[in-house]
Amino acid sequence: MSLNITSFAAALKTYYSKSKIEALIYKRNPFFQMVDKIEDLGGDNWKLPLIYADSQGVSNTFATAQTIGDTSSPGIAAWLISRVSSYGVATVTDEAIQASKGDMVSFLRARTVAMDSIVRQLGRSIAVAMYGDTSGYVGQVLAEPATNASTFDITVKYLPQITNFEVGQNLVIWSAKSGGSQRTSDGSDAVWPIAAINRDTGVMTLTGTYDGSGDIAANDYFFYEGSRGNAMAGLEAWIPETVSASDSFYNVNRSVDRVRLAGSYVQGGGLPIQQALTKAANQVALNGGAATHCFMNFTDYQNLVTSLGSQVVRVKHTTDIKEKGTTIAFDGIQIFGPNSTIDVYPDQNCNRQGIAYILDMSTWQLGSIGKAVSIVDADGLSMLRQASANGYEMRFRFYGNLGCTAPGFNAAVEF
């Protein structure tokens, strides 16, 4: 078969079917895979209403009930959730296409490594954001780097956060999640490609010179270039540690009923991890919920398994992707809450060490326009000629956000 841009683009579109993309993006992202998907999120905003308080026209005295009932109404909140955008771009040179004429199948096989990679990376960025807040931060700095020319080393504050980074990414560092100041390494350079990563120690080598003018400090925040302030509202946003009196979260002031509108943030107070999780599950039950799932990072998960010893009860979540004959499976364990059995899964994207999320999964939805990760082809073209290079682009995108219909049925627990 003769290979040209038309036949190649058609083949790519067929190869990257919806199920193929799902197999790539969900394989190692349990919360992302398990959450309900709403794939018709059109319009300007996604409106999610919640009745957080019932009408109060109730009394043992009729006249009192009538008087209160005349002025009382249900407490109704409605989140107006805006969509966020995220993109992945893969390229192929015209020379590679021309060199593969007559052998499109071989060419596809050769190029899918790079293209599969961009799909996985876009999916992973979404999965990481689902645990974060709207700032888009992906880690914190342990300490100011030492001065060094050409490259310098920097360490993440919490080792599990190292999974958020890849060689070749461009990073920026700010003093705060929002506001604050952008940091530099030499008074001017403020964007650094990652040259190397030591995943055992949490040390990254960044390309750039660090000298006496550098002002990176302990507890600063890492961001991917172009992502600060543009991220979805993940679990950290929906179940925050604190809520101020002036809170305005997607058009709702959650301070009027902090738990029902922003979930419970439970302090484990030095309790063993199992007891801390049970404490959070009790809080969820007290507020009318029944927790079904718990997600935590691998370090905390291993500590939980070790503490349970012979009492560990294993569980497996499986999903079949029929078109590709692929099964996505996640292994976990079970713990028992006051009114439900809770499946606990480790998730590399939950990288706030010492934090776990106790969730009623029926209250969570990932809303998007179309599939969470889709090929950009509204004009019928799955490949586009590059404007400034002799090659072609294949674009993938995500337009959506995470929503919760009942935050009060969920909790974050800090060990």
N, C-alpha and C positions, 0 to 999 in steps of 0.2 A: 504494500500500500504506500503510495507516494505521500510524504509528509509535507504539509504546508501549514500555515498559521491557522487556517480554517479547520482543517481536520485535526490538528493538534489541540486546538482550543476545545473542540467538541469532545475529543477523547478525555481531556482533563476534566471537563464538566461531568462526564459520565463516571470517571474514576472517583472523583471527589463527591460522591453522592451524600445524601444526608446521613445515611447509616455509616458510611465510611468515616465521615467527620466525627460522628458520635463515638465510634470506636477509638478514634485517636484522642479525643479531648476528655473522655470520662474515665479512662482506664485507671488512672492513679489519683482520682479526685472524688472521694466518696460523697462529701456534702453536695458538691456540684452535680454529681450523677443522681443522687437520691431525691433532691428537692423537686417538687412539682414544677412543671414548665408551662407557662402561659405564652403561646407563640403568636398571638394576634394583637400585640400591644401597639395599636395605632393611636391617632389623636395627639393632642399637645401634651397631655399628662396622663398618668395612670392613677385613677382615683380609687383609693381603698378606704371604705368607711368602717367605723367601729363604734358600737354602742358600749361605752365604758361605765355608764351609770344608768340605772333604771329610774323611772319617775317615782317620786317619793310621796305621792298622795295616799299614804297608809297610816292608819291610827286606830286605836281601840275605840275612839270616839268619832262618830260619823261627821259631826260638824268640823272637827279638826281635819279629818281626812279630806273633806270637801274643800276646805279653805286651802290646804296645802296643794291639793290636786289642781286647783284653778291656776296656780302659778308654777307648778313643777312640770318639768319636761325631761325626757331622757338626755343624758350626756352623750352627745354624738361627736366623734372626731372623724375627719376625712383627710387622709394623707393625699396630697397631690404630688405624686412621685414623678420626677423628671427622668427621662432616659439619659444614660451616658453612652458614649461611643468609644469603641476600641477597635484597632485595626491591625492587620498583619499583611505584609506584602512579600511575595516571593518573586524572584526574577529568573529569566532564562535568556541567554544571549542568542542573537540571530545566528551566530556562527555555529552554536550547538545544534540549533534546529536544522540548518542547512547540511551539517555534517551527518545528520541522522536520517536524511531522506531515504525513503524506502524501508525504514526499519523503525516505525513509530513505536512498536511495542517495546523494543529494546531501549529506545530513548526514554519512554515513560518510566521504565524500571530504573533507569539511571538517575532520573530527575526526582523521583518520588522521595528520596531520602531528604533532600532539601525542602521540598514542598510539605511533606509530612511534618517536618520539623517546625515550620512556621505555624501550621495548624495546631500542633501540640503546644507551642509556646503561647499562642493567643489564648487557647483554652486554659493553660496554666495561669496566665495573668488574670483571667476572669475568676478562676478558682481561688487565687490568693486574695483578690479584691472582695470576695464573698465573706471573708473573715475580717476585713479591715473596716476603715471608716472612709468618709467621703474625701479625706485629704489625699489618700492614695499612698501613704507612707508604707514602705516595705521592710523597714528595719531601723535599728538605732545604732549609734556609734558607741563603742566601749570607751575609747580614750583618744585624745589628740594624737595624730600620727607623728612619727619622728621625721625630722628633716631629711630629705634625700632628693637627688637629682634624677630626672627622667621618669622614674616610677617611685611610688611610695606605698607602704602597707597600711591597711586600716582593718580593724577588727569589729565584727558585729557584737552588739551587747549581749544578745541571747543566741546561743549556738544554733537552735532550730531555725532561726531566721536565715541562715546561710543558704537554705534550699530555695530562697526567693531570687537568687542571683545566678547569672550565667556569664561565662566568658564572652566578651564582645558587647555586652550591654553598656549603655551610656548612663552614668549616674550623676545626680545632683544632690547636694546636701543643704539642708536648711536648719536653722536653729529651733524652729517650731513647726508643728503640723500646718498651721495657718498663720499668716502674719510673719513676724520674725524677720530674719535676714538670711540671704543666701550666702553660703560659705565659699571661700576660695582657698586654693592651696598656695598661691604665691602673690596674692593681691589682685589678680585678674582672672586666672583660669578657674572656671567654676563648673565645668563638665568634664567627666573623666571616664574613658572606656575601661572596662575591667580586662586586665591582661592575664590574670591568673587567680585561681581560687584554691585555698586549702580547706576542704570541707570538714576535716577532722578538727581543725583549730578555730575555724570561723574567720580566718585572715584572707582578705582580698588584696591583690596588688593592682593598683590603679595607675594608668598612664598619665604622667604629669609630674612636675617638680613641686615638692613641699619645702618651703623655706620659712624664714622668720615672719614673713607677712601672712602666712596661712593662719586661719582662725577657726578651723574645725575643732569642736569641743565634745567632750563626753555628753552622751544623751541626745546629740543632734539626730536628725532624721534623714534617712536615705529615701530618695524617690527615683523612679525611672524618669529619664529626660522626657518632658512633655506631658507628664501624667499628674503633676501636683495639682490638687484641687479639682481634678476631673474624674475621680473614681466613683464607683457605685457606693451605695450605703450597705456595707456588709454587717456582719453580726456585731462588730464593735460599735457601729453607729446605732443599730437598733436596740442593743442592750448595753448602754454606756455605764461607766462606773458612777458618774454623777450627772445630774440634770439641773441646770440653773433655772432661776425664776424667770429669766428672759428667754428660755429655750424656744426655738422655732425650728422644728424638724419637719420639713415638707409641709409647712403651713399649719403645724399643730404645736401648741405649747404643752409639752408633756408633763410639766411640773404640776398641773392641776390634779393629776393622779399618776404619780411617778411609776408605780409598778404596772398598772394596767396599760399604760401607754408607752412604757420604756423597759418593761421586764424587771426581773429581780437581779441585783448584783450582790452576790453572797460572798462574804468573807469567811474563808475556811478556818481562820484563827489558829493555824498550826495543827489542825486535826489531821489524822491519817487521810490519805487521798480518798479512800472508799467512804469514810464518814463525811468528808466534805461534799462529795457527790450526793450522798443521801440527804444531807442538810439542804442542798439546793433543790433536790427532787421534792422534799417536804414543803419547801417554800412554794414551788410550782403548784403542788396539790392544794395547799392552803388557799391559793388564789384562784382555784377552780380548774386548773389544768391537769393533764395527765401526760407526763413526759414519755416520749417514745424512743428518743435517740440522744446519745451524747457523743460529742466529737472533741478530741484533744490531740496534742502533738505526740510523737512517738516516744519521747522520753518519759512523759507523764503516764502514757499508756503502759509502758513496760514496768514502771513502778507500781501501777495498779495491779497488773497481772502478778507481779512478784508478791505483793501484799496479800492477794487472795489465795495464793498457793493452790492447794488441792481443791479449793472451793470454786475454781474457775469454771464457768459454764460457757462453752464456745458457741458462736453463732456465725452464719455466713449469709451475706446478701448477694444475690446473683441477679443479673439482668441479661437476657439474650437479645442480641442484635441479629435478627433472623436473616436479613439480606446478605450479611457478610459471614454468617455462621460463627459469630464471635460471642463469647460469654464474658461479661465483665463481672468480677467477683471481688468482694471485700470480706476479709475475716475480722471478726470482732469477738467480744464477750458480752455477757449479760450481767446486769446488776438489778436489784429489786428496789423500786421505790415504794411509797406508801399505798399507791393505787394503780401502779403499772409496772410492767417489766420494761427495762431500758436497755437497748442495744448500744454498746459502746464501740466506737471505731476510731483508730488512729488516722490522722489526716495530716500529711506534710504541710498543708496550707494553713493549718491551725498552729502557727509558730510563735504564739505568745506563751512561752514556757510558764507553767504554773497557773494557766487559765484553761478552763474547759467550759463547754456550752451544753446545757441540758435543755433539749428542745422538744416541743410537740411539733413534729414535722408536718402535720396537717395544716398548720398555721402559716407555713412558708411557701412562697412562690417566687420563681425566677421568671420575670416577664421580659419578653423580647419581641422584636419585629422579626418574624420568621424564626428559624432555628437559632439557638444561642450563638453558634458560629456558622456563617453562611458565606458562600462565594458572592462577591459583588458583581452582579450581572443583570441589573435592571434594564440595561440597554441591549441585552441579548449577547453581549460580548464578555466572555469569561477571561479573555486576555486582552491587554492593551499595549500598544507600542509605547515604549519609553520616550519621553520628550528629549532627554539629554544623553541618551546612551543607545547603542545599537543592540537593543534587546526588547523584551516584553515583560510585562508585569501580570501577576495573578494576585488579586486582592481578596482578602477575607475580612469580615467585619462582625461586630457585636453591637446591637443597639438595644439597651434594656437596663434593668435594675432589679434589685432584690426587694421583695415586699413581705410584710407580715400582717396577717389579719387579726392577731391577738397576741401582742408582745407579752402581756401578763402571764401567758401560759408557758413562758420560757425564762431561762436564767443563765447568767454567767456566774461561774464560781472560781474564786481565786484561792489557791492552796497556800 
